[in-house]
Amino acid sequence: PKSDASYRFMAPWIGYGLLLLNGQAWFQHRRMLTPAFHYDILKPYVGLMADSVRVMLDKWEELLSQNSPLEIFGHISSMTLDTIMKCAFSYQGNHQADRYSQSYLQAIRDLNNLVFSRIRNAFYQKDIIYRLTPEGRWNHRACQLAHQHTDRVIKLRKAQLQEEGELEKVRRKRHLDFLDILLFAQRENGNSLSDKDLHAEVDTFMFEGHDTTASGISWILYALATHPEHQQRCREEIQSLLGDGASITWDHLDQMPYTTMCIKEALRLYPPVPGVGRELSKPITFPDGRSLPKGFLVLLSFYALHHNPKVWPNPEVFDPSRFAPDSSRHSHAFLPFSGGSR
């Protein structure tokens, strides 16, 4: 089971979707949503991603022409939210300048900070006390703003599906997107997916689908900017593939080995998910003879694992060659997004 001690603080924000669910309920939701991540549905998304990136880069060129400093994380968050809205939620238009999207992103930034602040404060562990504090009231307001955004997305898609011909058109699609799968599952068997379940999955995926991605991309660009020799090799590799102005495609993704190595090394140094907490469902004994009882809370720190000199020699050094194709390192030595069923 997941650690209720820390994960429960996210429940008012994202509800009990895939991130917080356990056991059979988690398995049922995961199985239902598996088709949304089929390769055939992911391939066309690369073009949508490229479109969103071009909008962001045009904005950067405009800002840099004014000789202004550029804090990239906010812009990248807008771009990844724009991408996930188009790919997973069938939402059209440019959301990088949309005031609703910007309000949502600010609410997410506030909620991230508030959750970690609460975890660190022993006095805030009790819900009844936390609700009376300024931070608790701020948390409640930020949750409302985040929910308003996802509610709008759900209502708009439901309205689209009511339009004449749209429902049958979507039914004939070989692969449905994330939100359509949820809506069809609810339409066909409302008992198995309540409104609360649907909103929890949308809130979860709207957050998880853009935030960790934005964090990962920002740190990758930081790592490359601080190691210009590697950045130049990546630039040359990409330019050799795309030439002058060609857009990236699915088939290009396995033709950029050095860039892939740099991405993985940046994710090792700065894992977007720093760790996970689990409650032991049975006693466990480690190879050195030490043991932990059932019910004990275990925190696995991916950050500590990735910076362990016994696993990664000179762990603070940015060295993409660690991920050369002939590497024999165990796959679970590298966990920027956890591992196993998720």
LODRENKE-532431 format. One record per residue (C-alpha): residue in one letter; x negated, y negated, z; residue number from 1. Coordinates in steps of 0.2 Angstrom, whole numbers, plus 5000, padded with zeros to 4 digits. Layout:
<recs>
{rec A {X Y Z} NUM}
...
</recs>
This chain:
<recs>
{rec P {5000 5000 5000} 1}
{rec K {4995 4982 4997} 2}
{rec S {4990 4972 5012} 3}
{rec D {5006 4963 5018} 4}
{rec A {4995 4952 5030} 5}
{rec S {4989 4942 5015} 6}
{rec Y {5000 4946 5000} 7}
{rec R {5016 4941 5009} 8}
{rec F {5011 4923 5009} 9}
{rec M {5013 4923 4990} 10}
{rec A {5031 4931 4991} 11}
{rec P {5041 4914 4992} 12}
{rec W {5031 4908 4976} 13}
{rec I {5031 4924 4965} 14}
{rec G {5043 4936 4973} 15}
{rec Y {5041 4955 4973} 16}
{rec G {5035 4958 4955} 17}
{rec L {5021 4969 4949} 18}
{rec L {5008 4959 4959} 19}
{rec L {5016 4962 4976} 20}
{rec L {5027 4978 4973} 21}
{rec N {5021 4995 4980} 22}
{rec G {5025 5013 4976} 23}
{rec Q {5040 5019 4966} 24}
{rec A {5047 5001 4963} 25}
{rec W {5030 4996 4956} 26}
{rec F {5029 5011 4945} 27}
{rec Q {5046 5009 4938} 28}
{rec H {5042 4991 4933} 29}
{rec R {5025 4994 4926} 30}
{rec R {5032 5008 4915} 31}
{rec M {5046 4997 4909} 32}
{rec L {5034 4983 4904} 33}
{rec T {5020 4994 4896} 34}
{rec P {5027 4992 4878} 35}
{rec A {5024 4973 4880} 36}
{rec F {5005 4977 4880} 37}
{rec H {5005 4988 4864} 38}
{rec Y {4991 4984 4852} 39}
{rec D {5003 4981 4838} 40}
{rec I {5011 4967 4848} 41}
{rec L {4995 4960 4854} 42}
{rec K {4986 4958 4837} 43}
{rec P {4997 4943 4831} 44}
{rec Y {4994 4934 4847} 45}
{rec V {4976 4930 4842} 46}
{rec G {4983 4918 4829} 47}
{rec L {4994 4910 4842} 48}
{rec M {4980 4908 4854} 49}
{rec A {4969 4900 4841} 50}
{rec D {4983 4887 4837} 51}
{rec S {4983 4883 4856} 52}
{rec V {4964 4881 4857} 53}
{rec R {4964 4870 4842} 54}
{rec V {4976 4858 4850} 55}
{rec M {4965 4858 4866} 56}
{rec L {4949 4855 4856} 57}
{rec D {4957 4840 4846} 58}
{rec K {4961 4832 4863} 59}
{rec W {4943 4835 4869} 60}
{rec E {4936 4827 4853} 61}
{rec E {4948 4812 4856} 62}
{rec L {4942 4810 4874} 63}
{rec L {4924 4812 4870} 64}
{rec S {4925 4799 4857} 65}
{rec Q {4929 4787 4871} 66}
{rec N {4914 4793 4881} 67}
{rec S {4925 4799 4895} 68}
{rec P {4919 4813 4907} 69}
{rec L {4929 4829 4904} 70}
{rec E {4936 4840 4918} 71}
{rec I {4940 4855 4908} 72}
{rec F {4950 4866 4920} 73}
{rec G {4966 4856 4919} 74}
{rec H {4965 4856 4900} 75}
{rec I {4961 4875 4899} 76}
{rec S {4976 4878 4911} 77}
{rec S {4987 4869 4899} 78}
{rec M {4980 4879 4884} 79}
{rec T {4982 4896 4893} 80}
{rec L {5000 4891 4899} 81}
{rec D {5004 4886 4881} 82}
{rec T {4998 4903 4875} 83}
{rec I {5007 4913 4887} 84}
{rec M {5023 4904 4884} 85}
{rec K {5022 4907 4865} 86}
{rec C {5016 4925 4867} 87}
{rec A {5026 4933 4881} 88}
{rec F {5041 4921 4882} 89}
{rec S {5045 4917 4864} 90}
{rec Y {5044 4899 4868} 91}
{rec Q {5040 4887 4854} 92}
{rec G {5032 4870 4853} 93}
{rec N {5017 4862 4860} 94}
{rec H {5018 4863 4879} 95}
{rec Q {5000 4855 4882} 96}
{rec A {5008 4838 4883} 97}
{rec D {5025 4843 4890} 98}
{rec R {5029 4835 4906} 99}
{rec Y {5038 4851 4913} 100}
{rec S {5023 4861 4910} 101}
{rec Q {5011 4848 4918} 102}
{rec S {5023 4848 4933} 103}
{rec Y {5022 4867 4934} 104}
{rec L {5003 4867 4933} 105}
{rec Q {5001 4854 4947} 106}
{rec A {5013 4865 4958} 107}
{rec I {5002 4880 4954} 108}
{rec R {4987 4871 4959} 109}
{rec D {4995 4866 4976} 110}
{rec L {5002 4883 4979} 111}
{rec N {4984 4891 4976} 112}
{rec N {4977 4879 4989} 113}
{rec L {4991 4881 5001} 114}
{rec V {4991 4900 5001} 115}
{rec F {4972 4901 5005} 116}
{rec S {4974 4887 5018} 117}
{rec R {4987 4897 5027} 118}
{rec I {4977 4913 5027} 119}
{rec R {4963 4904 5036} 120}
{rec N {4974 4896 5049} 121}
{rec A {4979 4908 5063} 122}
{rec F {4993 4896 5069} 123}
{rec Y {5001 4897 5051} 124}
{rec Q {5004 4916 5051} 125}
{rec K {5021 4915 5058} 126}
{rec D {5034 4910 5045} 127}
{rec I {5045 4900 5058} 128}
{rec I {5030 4889 5063} 129}
{rec Y {5023 4887 5046} 130}
{rec R {5040 4880 5039} 131}
{rec L {5040 4866 5052} 132}
{rec T {5023 4860 5047} 133}
{rec P {5019 4847 5033} 134}
{rec E {5010 4861 5024} 135}
{rec G {5025 4872 5025} 136}
{rec R {5037 4859 5018} 137}
{rec W {5024 4855 5004} 138}
{rec N {5023 4874 5000} 139}
{rec H {5043 4875 4999} 140}
{rec R {5043 4860 4987} 141}
{rec A {5029 4867 4976} 142}
{rec C {5039 4884 4975} 143}
{rec Q {5054 4874 4970} 144}
{rec L {5045 4865 4956} 145}
{rec A {5037 4882 4950} 146}
{rec H {5054 4890 4950} 147}
{rec Q {5062 4876 4940} 148}
{rec H {5050 4879 4926} 149}
{rec T {5052 4898 4925} 150}
{rec D {5071 4896 4927} 151}
{rec R {5071 4885 4912} 152}
{rec V {5062 4897 4902} 153}
{rec I {5074 4911 4906} 154}
{rec K {5089 4901 4903} 155}
{rec L {5083 4895 4886} 156}
{rec R {5079 4913 4880} 157}
{rec K {5096 4919 4886} 158}
{rec A {5104 4905 4877} 159}
{rec Q {5094 4910 4861} 160}
{rec L {5100 4928 4863} 161}
{rec Q {5118 4923 4863} 162}
{rec E {5116 4914 4846} 163}
{rec E {5124 4923 4831} 164}
{rec G {5113 4936 4824} 165}
{rec E {5098 4933 4836} 166}
{rec L {5102 4948 4847} 167}
{rec E {5102 4960 4833} 168}
{rec K {5087 4952 4825} 169}
{rec V {5077 4955 4842} 170}
{rec R {5084 4973 4844} 171}
{rec R {5077 4977 4826} 172}
{rec K {5059 4971 4832} 173}
{rec R {5048 4986 4833} 174}
{rec H {5040 4979 4849} 175}
{rec L {5049 4967 4861} 176}
{rec D {5039 4953 4870} 177}
{rec F {5038 4953 4889} 178}
{rec L {5053 4942 4893} 179}
{rec D {5064 4951 4880} 180}
{rec I {5060 4968 4888} 181}
{rec L {5066 4961 4905} 182}
{rec L {5082 4954 4898} 183}
{rec F {5087 4969 4888} 184}
{rec A {5083 4980 4903} 185}
{rec Q {5095 4970 4913} 186}
{rec R {5108 4969 4900} 187}
{rec E {5108 4988 4897} 188}
{rec N {5107 4992 4916} 189}
{rec G {5110 4978 4927} 190}
{rec N {5109 4989 4943} 191}
{rec S {5090 4993 4939} 192}
{rec L {5085 4975 4937} 193}
{rec S {5093 4962 4947} 194}
{rec D {5092 4943 4944} 195}
{rec K {5080 4943 4959} 196}
{rec D {5069 4956 4951} 197}
{rec L {5069 4947 4934} 198}
{rec H {5064 4930 4941} 199}
{rec A {5050 4939 4952} 200}
{rec E {5042 4947 4936} 201}
{rec V {5043 4930 4926} 202}
{rec D {5036 4920 4941} 203}
{rec T {5022 4933 4943} 204}
{rec F {5017 4934 4925} 205}
{rec M {5019 4915 4921} 206}
{rec F {5006 4913 4935} 207}
{rec E {4995 4928 4932} 208}
{rec G {4996 4926 4914} 209}
{rec H {4988 4908 4913} 210}
{rec D {4979 4905 4929} 211}
{rec T {4966 4919 4931} 212}
{rec T {4963 4917 4912} 213}
{rec A {4960 4898 4914} 214}
{rec S {4948 4901 4928} 215}
{rec G {4938 4914 4918} 216}
{rec I {4937 4904 4903} 217}
{rec S {4931 4888 4913} 218}
{rec W {4917 4898 4922} 219}
{rec I {4912 4906 4905} 220}
{rec L {4910 4889 4897} 221}
{rec Y {4901 4883 4913} 222}
{rec A {4889 4898 4912} 223}
{rec L {4885 4894 4894} 224}
{rec A {4883 4876 4896} 225}
{rec T {4870 4879 4910} 226}
{rec H {4861 4892 4899} 227}
{rec P {4860 4883 4882} 228}
{rec E {4848 4896 4875} 229}
{rec H {4863 4909 4877} 230}
{rec Q {4876 4896 4871} 231}
{rec Q {4866 4894 4855} 232}
{rec R {4865 4912 4851} 233}
{rec C {4884 4914 4854} 234}
{rec R {4887 4899 4843} 235}
{rec E {4876 4906 4829} 236}
{rec E {4885 4923 4830} 237}
{rec I {4902 4915 4829} 238}
{rec Q {4897 4904 4815} 239}
{rec S {4891 4919 4805} 240}
{rec L {4908 4927 4807} 241}
{rec L {4919 4912 4804} 242}
{rec G {4909 4901 4792} 243}
{rec D {4916 4883 4790} 244}
{rec G {4933 4882 4798} 245}
{rec A {4940 4900 4796} 246}
{rec S {4952 4905 4811} 247}
{rec I {4947 4919 4822} 248}
{rec T {4957 4936 4819} 249}
{rec W {4959 4952 4829} 250}
{rec D {4947 4961 4818} 251}
{rec H {4933 4948 4823} 252}
{rec L {4934 4953 4841} 253}
{rec D {4923 4968 4840} 254}
{rec Q {4911 4959 4829} 255}
{rec M {4903 4948 4842} 256}
{rec P {4893 4959 4853} 257}
{rec Y {4882 4945 4861} 258}
{rec T {4896 4933 4864} 259}
{rec T {4905 4948 4873} 260}
{rec M {4890 4952 4883} 261}
{rec C {4889 4933 4889} 262}
{rec I {4908 4934 4893} 263}
{rec K {4905 4949 4904} 264}
{rec E {4890 4942 4913} 265}
{rec A {4900 4926 4917} 266}
{rec L {4914 4936 4924} 267}
{rec R {4902 4946 4934} 268}
{rec L {4895 4930 4942} 269}
{rec Y {4912 4922 4944} 270}
{rec P {4926 4935 4945} 271}
{rec P {4943 4927 4943} 272}
{rec V {4950 4939 4955} 273}
{rec P {4938 4939 4970} 274}
{rec G {4945 4954 4979} 275}
{rec V {4960 4965 4984} 276}
{rec G {4967 4970 5001} 277}
{rec R {4974 4987 5004} 278}
{rec E {4981 4996 5019} 279}
{rec L {4975 5014 5022} 280}
{rec S {4989 5027 5019} 281}
{rec K {4978 5040 5028} 282}
{rec P {4961 5041 5037} 283}
{rec I {4946 5040 5026} 284}
{rec T {4928 5046 5030} 285}
{rec F {4914 5038 5020} 286}
{rec P {4898 5048 5014} 287}
{rec D {4888 5041 5028} 288}
{rec G {4900 5048 5041} 289}
{rec R {4908 5033 5046} 290}
{rec S {4927 5033 5046} 291}
{rec L {4943 5022 5046} 292}
{rec P {4960 5026 5053} 293}
{rec K {4977 5026 5044} 294}
{rec G {4984 5009 5044} 295}
{rec F {4968 5000 5044} 296}
{rec L {4967 4985 5032} 297}
{rec V {4953 4986 5019} 298}
{rec L {4947 4971 5009} 299}
{rec L {4937 4975 4994} 300}
{rec S {4927 4960 4988} 301}
{rec F {4923 4961 4969} 302}
{rec Y {4912 4945 4972} 303}
{rec A {4901 4954 4985} 304}
{rec L {4900 4970 4973} 305}
{rec H {4895 4959 4958} 306}
{rec H {4881 4950 4969} 307}
{rec N {4874 4966 4977} 308}
{rec P {4856 4968 4973} 309}
{rec K {4857 4987 4975} 310}
{rec V {4869 4987 4960} 311}
{rec W {4863 4972 4950} 312}
{rec P {4845 4968 4951} 313}
{rec N {4842 4949 4953} 314}
{rec P {4861 4947 4954} 315}
{rec E {4861 4928 4954} 316}
{rec V {4852 4927 4937} 317}
{rec F {4863 4925 4922} 318}
{rec D {4857 4940 4911} 319}
{rec P {4869 4945 4897} 320}
{rec S {4858 4960 4893} 321}
{rec R {4865 4969 4908} 322}
{rec F {4880 4973 4897} 323}
{rec A {4870 4979 4882} 324}
{rec P {4880 4994 4874} 325}
{rec D {4868 5007 4880} 326}
{rec S {4870 5003 4898} 327}
{rec S {4873 5018 4909} 328}
{rec R {4880 5008 4924} 329}
{rec H {4896 5015 4932} 330}
{rec S {4912 5006 4925} 331}
{rec H {4918 5002 4943} 332}
{rec A {4902 4992 4947} 333}
{rec F {4911 4978 4936} 334}
{rec L {4928 4973 4943} 335}
{rec P {4932 4955 4938} 336}
{rec F {4951 4960 4937} 337}
{rec S {4952 4975 4948} 338}
{rec G {4952 4993 4942} 339}
{rec G {4964 5008 4940} 340}
{rec S {4983 5007 4939} 341}
{rec R {4988 4989 4939} 342}
</recs>
